[in-house]
Amino acid sequence: MRKKNKMNDNLELPFEFVKFTADSPGIQEMNTMISSNDMIAVVLCTQGKVDIHIDSNEYSISKGDLYFYVPSFFTIVKDVSPDFEAIIIRTEYDFIIPLINKVTDIKSQLSIRDNPCMSLNDEQYNDIQTIINSLAERIEIENTSNFDTKRKRIMRELIISLGTTLCYEVLNTFFTNAPILPSIQDRKDTIVQQFLISLYKNFHNERDVAFYANQQSLSPSYFSTIVKCKTGKPALQWIIELVLVDAKQMLQYSDASIKEIAIRLNFPSQSFFGKYFKQYVGISPKNYRKKMRNER
């Protein structure tokens, strides 16, 4: 059963805790998709094990593992143990991005994206779990208390500061286990960060580099040069890859028709989508679906 903390009922916090078990919706049905668009989260496995498939990558998460849930498309559960339990801390962009930007550049942020799962040692696990438990307990206490508007504001800021501490503890653990010297980001890092946030929100409808460049009042060519300089890939490649990953997973794991997938991805027609897909993948959507389902 999924249990959701009532932290936002009274305090209107920019983050929330969700407890997941093997019986939670989406977890218990194998090979089904769980949408994870527009979400940043940290998952701490406290018991058992779950095997998941995200964006063509497979991860096995067991007790003591920490998983960074960066914006994605679909998560497919491949296997889960009956005793699986995890705590998910989900947060709003406006809260987490400024914190991350203070201490990391885009290279470090992409390192987290590309290496989202890490195993904690006992000390790290206990330290993070202690902060999570303390934060959850404090929220529960304040949510059940009666206080005036002034005290409510104070308590909200106090709890947000505890959430900030948790964020930095997690980042510290990541860079301890996978050393990359984080540095303060420059203006170009900020441009790329804003691009990636907008891309995850808009790629279903916007596949033109000019759209994302215009959002930051930059020319498409200069904008794409910055993105390539900081990430190793031009902006158009980022867009294409996101569209294709989403299309591939819907073809493989959903029952949506190819026409419905084309509509979801805002292609003018099924035929146009088919030509786009074949151009970059090498086979038609129909043949890709058939091939992948025969291999399952």
Phi, psi and omega in degrees: 000136178276129180243123182250126178298143182269029186300332184272355183299314184247324189266345179051055182278156180274015177211164180210156175257138174228128177264129179244140174230178180297342181264001182291146177305136180091328180279321187282341179265113182290146175061026174253157186264137173246119181290137180226025178296148169057044181214137171241133183205164171239131179248124175247114179280123182254350180192147175074206186204148174218137175253127183230160180234119182226126175049047178073009177243145180249139181226140175247117186247124181230178184306131180092359178266143177245132183235129177270118183265084180280162181307131183216203181241296180222147171247130178248121178278122181263326180197147179212138178279151182300335183262014183297134174215143179208154174249127178247125175254109182258143185221158178279148178307313187297339178273311190279322186298314178300325178294314180295321183294336180293331189237355182224155172261179185294329179299316179293322180294322177291331176297320176295317180299319184277343180228068191282347185245131176218150179264131180267147170281173186301319182294315179297316180300313182294321180296313181291318179296325178297317179295317179299313181297318180295319179295316180296319179295318181294320178297315180299318180297313183290328179289337180260006180260154175257119179213160183283175185300319181298312181292326178299318179295319179297314181295323178298314180293324178297315181290324176297323178294325176293322176295323176297319177300317179298317179302311182289330176294319178294316178297319179299319179295318180299311184284344171287317182281331180228077189302117168221123184294105180287145180226163178291134184281153177260187183300322180293324175299318180297319179300314181293319179299315179294325176298313183295321178297313180295321181299313180298332180277331193241356189296338177296331185246338186235115179242013182259127179303325183301326180300313183286326177293318181296329179299334181245017176056044179237155175287148181303321182291315179294318179301312182294325177297318178297314181300316180293320179300319185272333186243346183088357180226136176293162184302319182299323179294321175301315182297311181300315183297319179294317179299316183290320179298317179297315180297315182299317183289325176292322178295322185277321191246349180251166177261009179297141177290163179297324176297318179295322178294319178300319179293316180301323181269008173063037172275146183295337179199163176298322180297318180295318178299317180299318179293319179298312182298313182294327180301320186259336183259331177101347176223164182287159176304319181298313181289327177296314179301314181297315181298311183292322180288332175289336181272348182285000000 
